[in-house]
Amino acid sequence: MITLDGLRKEYSDFLLDVDLVVEKGRIVSILGPSGSGKTTVLRLTAGFESPDSGRVIVGGTDVTRVDPSRRGVGLVFQDYTLFPHMSVHDNVAYGLKYSSVTRAEREATVSRLLKTVGLAGFGARDVRTLSGGEQQRVAIARAVAVNPAVLLLDEPFSSIDAPQRKGLRAELVRVTQELSITTVFVTHSRDEALSISDMVVVMRNGRVVAHGTPVELYETPKSRFVAEFLGEANVFSGKVSRSIGDSWRLEAFRAFTVDGSAPGVSEATIMIRPERVAISSRATGQPNEFVARIIAAQYFGAVSEYTLECDGVTIVAASPMRFARGDTVYGALEPSSIVVLDDPQP
């Protein structure tokens, strides 16, 4: 378990002010725009920088003033930081040489970890002959060899080709779960954050602006910034008109029905994801149906993304159905999938 308690670090042009709890054995991704403070949080947790105030607590122990080598933290960086003059085996075994384990225990640990990360039989290889993905597997094995309480990763897959990246993400989840290691993962990639995390932390301007499960933050964000940062989002503002049973009406560029209780305000901002916007070549009679023209289409394999124009407003829809630019279609916003945003500011 990691607790960042009132952690504060001030620079000439930036202030970090963070409170965060990471439960034991969880994988937590820290996501945010460049300059939001993600890597600073990691460096303060690892001990590479000291906070101006606040505490870093790892496994119940205050390690704020403890040397990085004594914090029980494993580190994996974007550039692997492997020792080029050492073999795969010696890289993984490096930290163990300075521990109290016997040589036999060290050899057993290296063998087990190389097998765990899919590199059994690679021990004698020169690390310089490995692919980027293989080198990063060595880096992960080396980081967990000393049995750390916490594993910190800073953009570990950003320089890996896309096909390898997906496999490495799955490997990371499997290894950390198998070894029950609390993991904090800094990334710019929302796909990585959503796909591997038990919890996602979104940072902006040195502060945590949202945290929750990937499903919570993606499907029911509280702010426009988080909604748009985590994926394509259709956002509309309008006047709250009236309640109708278990739903209410929003007067935007046209009237929409929204499930749930009406917000206690006269104006509201709503959000709906493209995959929740149904489109069809003919009228279906669904709630919130509208006629639109496709002004742009992008094909992504399993689905296509369409930009629709209706009454001068653009709406993005994602669908496996095939349409062409210029087609007239019927769209519909699913009332139960419309989210009211507490903070409409981008």
N, C-alpha and C positions, 0 to 999 in steps of 0.2 A: 504493500500500500504506500502511496505517495501523497503527502499533504503539502501544498504550497500555501502557507498561512500569511496573508498580508504581504506577499513578496513585492518589493518595490525597488526599482533601479532607475536612476535618472541620468540621462546623458544631456549634452548641450542642446540637442534638438528632439529629444524623445523621452517619454516617461512610460515605464512599464509598471503596471499595478495589477497584480493577479492574485486571486484566491482560487484554488483548484484542489479537488480530491480525486485520486485515481484508486479505485478499489483493487485489492490484491488479485492477481491473475488475469486482469482485464487488459484488452488492447484498446488504447485510446489514441486517436489521431488528433493532432492539432493542425487546424487548417486556417488559412487567412491569406490576404493579399501580401505582396512583398512589403517588408517594412512594418508588419503588424506586431512583431515581437516573438514570433514562433521559435526561432533559433535561440533567442535570448533566454526564453524559458528553459530550453534544453540545457544551455550552458550554465545557467544558475543552478539547475537541478544536479548537473554533473559536477559542479564545483569549479568550473573553469573561470567563472566570474563570481564575485561576491555581491550580495544584495546590499542596498543602503539600509533596508529594514525588512523585517519579516523573517520567516523561518522556512527551511526545507526539512521535511520530516520523511524519512524512509524507513518503513517497517517499524514505526513507533519510536524511532530514535532521531533526535534532532541532529542533523549533519551539516547545519548551515556553515559552521566553521571547521568542518572536517576536511582533510586533504582528499582530493578526488580519488586517489588510489585506495582510500579506506572507506569509501561510501557504499561499496557493494553494488556498483553500477557498471553495466556493460554498455559499450558504445559502438555504433556502426554508422559510418559516415558515407556521404555520396561518393567519395573517391577511394573507397575501400581501405586505404592506409595500411596495406599489407607490406610486410618486409620483403622486398624484391630478391634479396640474397638468400632467403630461406625457402625451403620446400613447403608444400601444403601442410604436411605433418607438423613441421617446426613452427609454422605460423599459428596453428591451432593450439599447439602445446606451449606457446611462449609464456602465457600468464601462469600456467601450472608449474613452471619451473621455479617460480618464486613463492609457491604455496607449500603447505606442509604435506602434500600427498606424496606417496611413494612413487617410484618410477613405474612399477607395475600398474598402479592406479592411474597414473598419467597416461600410459599407453592405452589402457582400457577406455579411458574417457575420450581420447582422441579418436580411437577406432569407432566408438559408439556414435560420436557426434558427426563424423564424416559419413557414416551410414545414415544418420538421421537427416542430414541435409542433402542426401543423394549423391555423395562423392566417395562412396566406398571404393577402395582401390586407387585413389588419387593421392595418397599420402606422399609418395616419392616425387610427384610432379613439381616442376618449377612453376611457381605461381604466375610467372610472366607468360607462360604458354597457355594459360586458361582464358576462356571467354569472359566478358564482363559479368555475365550472370554467374558463372562458376566462381569468379573471384569474390563476388558478393556473398555467395554461400559460404566460402571460406571465412570471410569477415564475420558473418553471423555465428558460425561455429566457434571462432576464436573468442567472440564476445561472451558467449554463454558457457564456455569451457570452465570458467572460474566460478560457476554457479552463482551469478549475480542475483540480487533481490529484484533488480530493475534493469530492463533493457531499454536504452534510448537510441532512437534511429533518426538521423537527420537527412531527409531526402535520399534514402538509400537506393532507390530504383530510378532516379531521374535520368541517369546516363545509360540505362539499360534499354535495349530495343523492346518495342511494344510486345511482341510475342513472348519473349522471355520474362517480361515484367509481370504478366498475369500469372505465370507459373511460380515466380519468386514470391508473389504476394500470398499465394496458397501455401507455399512452403513455410513462410514466416508464421502464418497463423497456426499451421500444424505443429511446428517446432515449439513455439511459445506456449501453446496449449499443452503439449506433451510434457514440457518441463515446468509448467505452472509459473511462468515468469511474467511479472507485471511489465507491460510494454507501452512506451510512449513513442509515437510515430509522427514526426513532423513532415508535412507534405504540402505541395502546391496543388496536387491533383485531387479534385473532389471525387473522382471515380475510385481512387485508392482509399480515400477516407471513408467513403460510404460502403465499400465492398469488404473491408477487413476489420472494421472497428466494432467494439462493443459500445463505445461512446465516442462521439465527435465533439471536439471543442473548436468553436469558431472565434478567432481573434480579430480585432480591428483597433488600430491606433493604441497598441499596448495594453488592451483590456480584453477580457473574455466577454463577448457579447451574446453568446448562446452556447449551450451544451445540452446534449441529450443523445438518445440512440439515433442511428442513421435514419430509421424510419420516422421518428418524431420530427427531426429537423428538416428532412426532405418533404414530408407530406403535410406537416402542420407547423411551419415556421411562424414565429411571432412578428418578425420584422421583414420589411421589403429587402433590406440588405442581405439577410441570411437566405431568403427565398431565392433571390437572383444569383447569389454567390454559389449556391449549391446546385444550380441547374437552371435550365430555361424556365421562365415563369411568365404567365400572362397576368398583368396587374391592371385593375380598373378601379377608379374611384367614382363615387356618386352619392346621391342622397338616399337616406334610409326612408322609405315611404310608409310601409305598414306591415304588420304581422298578419300572417294567414295560417292559423292553426299552429303547426310545429315548424313553420318556416316564415320567411319575411322577404320583402322585395327591395331591391336596390335599383335606383334609377341612374344608370350609367349612360353609355351611348345608346342603350336600349334597356328595357326593364328585365331584370334577372331575379329568379327565385333562388333563395339561399336557405338550406336546411338549418334548423336550430333557432335559438332565441335571438331576436333582433338586438343589436348592440345599443346601449343607452346613449347614443349620439345621433346627431342629425345627418352627418356625413360619414361614410366608411370607405375603406379600401379593401378590395378582395383580391385573391390570387388563386389561380388554377393552373396545374401543370399541363403541358401539351398533350401528354398521353391520356388525360382525362377529358379532352375535347374530342367528342365523337364527330366524325364527318361521314357523309353518305352522298350518293349521287341523286338521291330522291328524299322527299320529306318523310320523316318517320313519326312525327307527332310527339317526340321526346320533349321534356321540359326545357326551357331556355333555348329553343331552336331558332336558328337564324340562317339567312341566305348570304353566301359570301362568294367572292371570286378568288381563285388561287393566283397569287402574284409571284410566288417563288416556290420551288420544290427542290429538296435535297434527298438523295437516295443513300441510305445507310445499311442496306442489306435487309435485315429483319424488318425494319420500319423505314418509312420516309417521313421527312419533316416538311410540313407545308405552312407557308405564310399566307393567311387568309386576309382579305380586306372586306370589311363590312361597315358601311356608313362612315367611311373615312378612318376607321380604327383597324389596326392590324392585330391578328390573333394567330398564335402558332399552335399547330396541331400535329401530333405524331400518330401515324397509323400504318398498319401493314397493307392497307388498300392502296391501289395505284391510281393516281390522277396526274394530270399534266398542267403546266402553267397555262392559265387562261380559262380553265374549267370553272364552271359554276357548281358549287356544292352546298349541301345543307350541313351546318355545324350545330352542335348542342353542348352546353356546359352542364355537366352532371351536378345537380344541386348539392349532393352529399360530399362532393369533392372540392367544393369552393371553400376557401379558408379566409377568414377575416384577419387582416394584419393589424396588430396593435400599434406598430410603428410604420407608417407609410413612407418614411424618408428613405431614399436610395442610399 
